[in-house]
Amino acid sequence: MSDAIKNLIGDELLGQGGQKLSTDTLNGKLVALYFSAHWCPPCRRFTPLLAQTYDTLTKAGRPFEVVFVSSDQDQNQFDEYFATMPWKSIPFQDRARKNALSDQYNVKGIPTLIVVDPQAQVVSSSARDEVARLNAKAFDTWATSANLPGFEASPDGGPAAEAVGNVECLNEKKKGSCKEIIKTGNTTVLESDSDEQLLLTLHFMAESKLQAIHFTAPTDGRAPAKINLFLNTPNMDFSNAEREKPTQVIELKSSDYVEEEGKEGYGQAKVPLQFVKFQKVNSLTFFIVSNVSGGEVTALNGIHCYGLKA
């Protein structure tokens, strides 16, 4: 849990029914600070729209939370208004916290919606307008700006592909290392175990259209060479992967992995996809058949998908 978020919001939040919740529930999420009050007519008009957006994002499994920062005049007003909200709140009694947040973000009027990243850095100070204009799609803009794992600006400057919600891998040497390779700036290397093959599946949070995949791998001969891609086959095993016809076959050589500045020993291969075949992607399976040297161990430390929301 980021100390910055705890320092910003405190150790404890209020849930519905008076439930006391740890700020740790915000771990890894974008947090929208909602400055609002029951007595404010524009607030009462905006709250249902924000609630609809919140419901859409949470049902889709997005790393997102709203924290109510109340400007209500008394506890009864707060209780009545907060009962209409599906998210969390700073306890009404903590007026010092509310005033500090209002001062920190220079809140001059309500409703105001400020989105911060897991390190408490401001992602958007105009989130109210973005929710009113884009509804749940506003999250894509915030997530890209915040460099959340799985969100990157696409090569053509368009919206990012949907974030990857889960990663699974067969034949990985270190359990769990596959989950790191979708993260921006990752330094963990995913290695094969008993032989050179890997079977990796990315599960997307929402249906996406994919345009390209970038692979980052060591330049010591362990980088993937032949990769068979399978669309929407979340339960595939090695026997199925060897038997089924892939959606696309990728063949890479050592020279395809171009070393980037500041990343000595690692290269990146940028692979365009047959876009017409990847229009409704919910999961993508990578059967890594071989590596560029023909050795017994395959390794990579980054897979990043680019595209559009379907």
N, C-alpha and C positions, 0 to 999 in steps of 0.2 A: 504494500500500500504506500502510495506516495505521501511523504511527510508534508509536501506542499499542499495537498488537498486537505489533510487533517488540520494544518495550520490555518487554512482558509476557512473551513466550515466547522471545525471542532471535532470532538471525538464521538459525538452522539447525534443521531437524527431521530425524528419522530415519524412513525408510520401511522397508517390508519388504525383507529381504535385505541390510540394512545400507546401503541407498541414502540418500545425503545430499540433503536437499531444502531449498530456500529457503522461508522463512516467507512469501514472496510468494504461495505457492500458496493461502494463506488469504484473499487479497484479496477483499473484498466478501462474505465468508461469515459466517454464524453459527458460532462455534467452541465446542464442548463440551469443557471440560477434565475429563478422566476420571481421578480420583484412585482408584487401585486397586492391588492386589497379588496375586500368585499364592498366597501363604500364607493369604489371606482367603477362607473358604468363601462368604460372601454375595457377594463380588466375582465368584467363579467362576460363581455362579448367575446374576448379573446380566449379565455380559459377553455371553453368547449372545443375550440379549434385546436389548441395545444394538446388537449386530452385525446382528441382523435389521432393526432400525429404520434403522440406517445404510445397509444394503443397499437398502432400500426407497426411502429419500430420495435416495441418490446415483443410483440407476437412473432416478428421476423427474427428475433434473437439478436438484435443490434446492441452493441455495447453503449447504452445510452441511459441516462437518468436525469430527472428533473428534481430540483430542490427548491421548494417554496420559501421565499424570503418575505415575510409578511409585513405590511404596513397597516394592518388592521388596528383599530383604536382600543380594542379590549379583547380579553380572552374569549368571550362569547362570540364576537364577530369572527374571530379567527377559527373557532371550532366549527361554526356554521359553514364558513367558506371552505375550509380545508376538507370538510366532509364530502365536498363535490369533486375532489381531486384524487387521481389514482396514484400519485407519486409521493415523495417524501418531503419533509419540511424541517427547517431549523426550528427548535422549540420556541414557542411564542415568548416565553419568559426571557429568552436570551436576547434582550434588546441591544446589548453591547455588541453582539456579533452582527446583528442586523444593521446597526448604524455603521460599523466598521466596513461591512461589505458595500453599503450604499456609498460611503466615502471613497473606498478603494476604486470602485467602478464609476464614480462620478454620476450616480443615478439622480437625475433631475426631475424625472416624471415616471409615472407608471401607466400601463404595464411596460416593463423592460425585461428583456431576455438576453442574458449573457452566457455564451457557451465557452467553457474552458476544457483543456485537455487533461489527461491524467497527471501532468506535472503542474497543473493549475495555471497554465499559460492561456491567455485569451485567444480563442479561435474565431469568435465572432461577437461583436458588440451590437450587431443589428439583427440578431436572430429572430426577433419578433417579426420584422418585415419579411425575412426569408421563410419563416413558417407560413405566414399569410399568403405568400406568393407560390411557394413550392410544396407546402405540406411536408410529408415524410421524405420527399426527395432532397430536402434541405440537408439531411444527414450526410448524403454523399459528398456534398461540398465541404461540410465541416470535417468529415473523416479524412478526406484527401488533404485538406489544409493542415490537419493535426498529424499526418503520417501515421495513422493507426495501422497496425499489422493487417496486410491484405489489401490496403487501399493505396494505389499509386495513380498519379496522373497518367493518362494513356499516351502513347507515343504521338498521336495526332492532336494532342491538346484537349481532347474531349473528356467526358466523364470517366471516372474509373470503373473498372469491373466491380461487381459486388464483392464484399469482403468474404474471405474464406472462414467458415465457421468451425470446421473440424478437419483434421488431417490424420490419415491412417497409413500405416506402412507395414509391409511384410518383408522379412529378412533384413531389418535394420540392426546394426551391431549394438548401438546404445538405445535402449527403449526411450521413446519420447523425443529423440533428436529431430524426427520428421516435423514436429510441430513448430520448430524454430525456423525452418527454412523459408517460411512465408513472411517473416518479419524483416522490415527494413533495417539494414545495418547489422544483420545477424552475423555472428562469428562462429557459431556451431557448425560442424561438418557432419552431415549425414553419410554414414558409411554402410556398405553392404556387409553381411556377416559370413554365411557359409559358402557363398559363391559371389559372382559379379552382378547378379540380378537383384533388382528392387521392384516392388510393386507398391506404388504410391497413389493414394486417392485423396483428392481435395473435394470437400463438400462445401458448396456455396450457400450463403445465408439466403439468397434469393436468386431467381432465375436470371441468367446473364447471357449476353452475346459476346463471345471472345474473338479478339482480332490477332493477338500475338502472345507468345510466352517467352520470357527471358530466363535462361538457365545460367546460374553462376556456379563455378566449380573450380577446384584446384587445377593448376596447369602442370601437374606432375604425371599425367597419363591416366589418372583415375576418373576423368570427366566422362559423363555419359556419351555414348556414340549412337547406338540404335535405340530409339524410343518409340514404342507403339502407344498411341493415344486411344482411349475408349471413352465414349460419351455416355453419361448417365448409366453406369454399371457399378453401383456402389458396393456390391457384395462380391466382386470378382476375386478369384484366387489364381495361383500360378497356372493351374491346369486349364482354367477357362481362358486365361490370357494367351496361352500358347495355342489354343484351339480356335478362338473367335477371331473374326476379321476386324482389324482396328479401324477406327474412324479416320485416322491419319497416321502415316509413318514418318518419323523424323530421323534423318541420317546426319550425324555431325562428325567433323574431323577436329583434330587439335587446333588447326588454324582458324576454325570458326569461333573459338573462345578467345576473345580479344581482351587483353589485360587492360584494366581501367586505371587511371591515375590514382595513386594512393592505395591501391589494392594489390600490392606485389604478391605474386604467387597464385592469384586468382584471375580467371577470365570469364567473360560473359558472352553467351551465344544468344542472339536475338532471332527468334523463329516466328515468321508469319504463319498464321493458321489459314486453312481453307474456310474463310469466314462464313460461307453459305452453309457449311456443315455444323457450325457451332453457334446456332441462333438461340437455342433453348437449353442452356447448360445449367444443370443442378448439381452435377458432380462430374469430375474429370479424373480418369485413372491413367497413370503413367506406368507402362510396363517397360522398365529400363533393362534392355536385353544384354547390352555389352558396354564396354568403355573404350576409349580411343586407343589404348595401348594393348587391348586384349588381355589385360591382367585379371587377377582373381578378386580384386576389390574395386568397387565403384564408389565414388564420393561426389557429393555436391553440397553447396551451402546456401543456395537460393533458387526458388522457383517463384516467379511473379507473373501473374496473368493480367492482361490488359484488354479492355473492351468497354462495353456499354451495358447499362441495365436493360434487360429484355422488355 
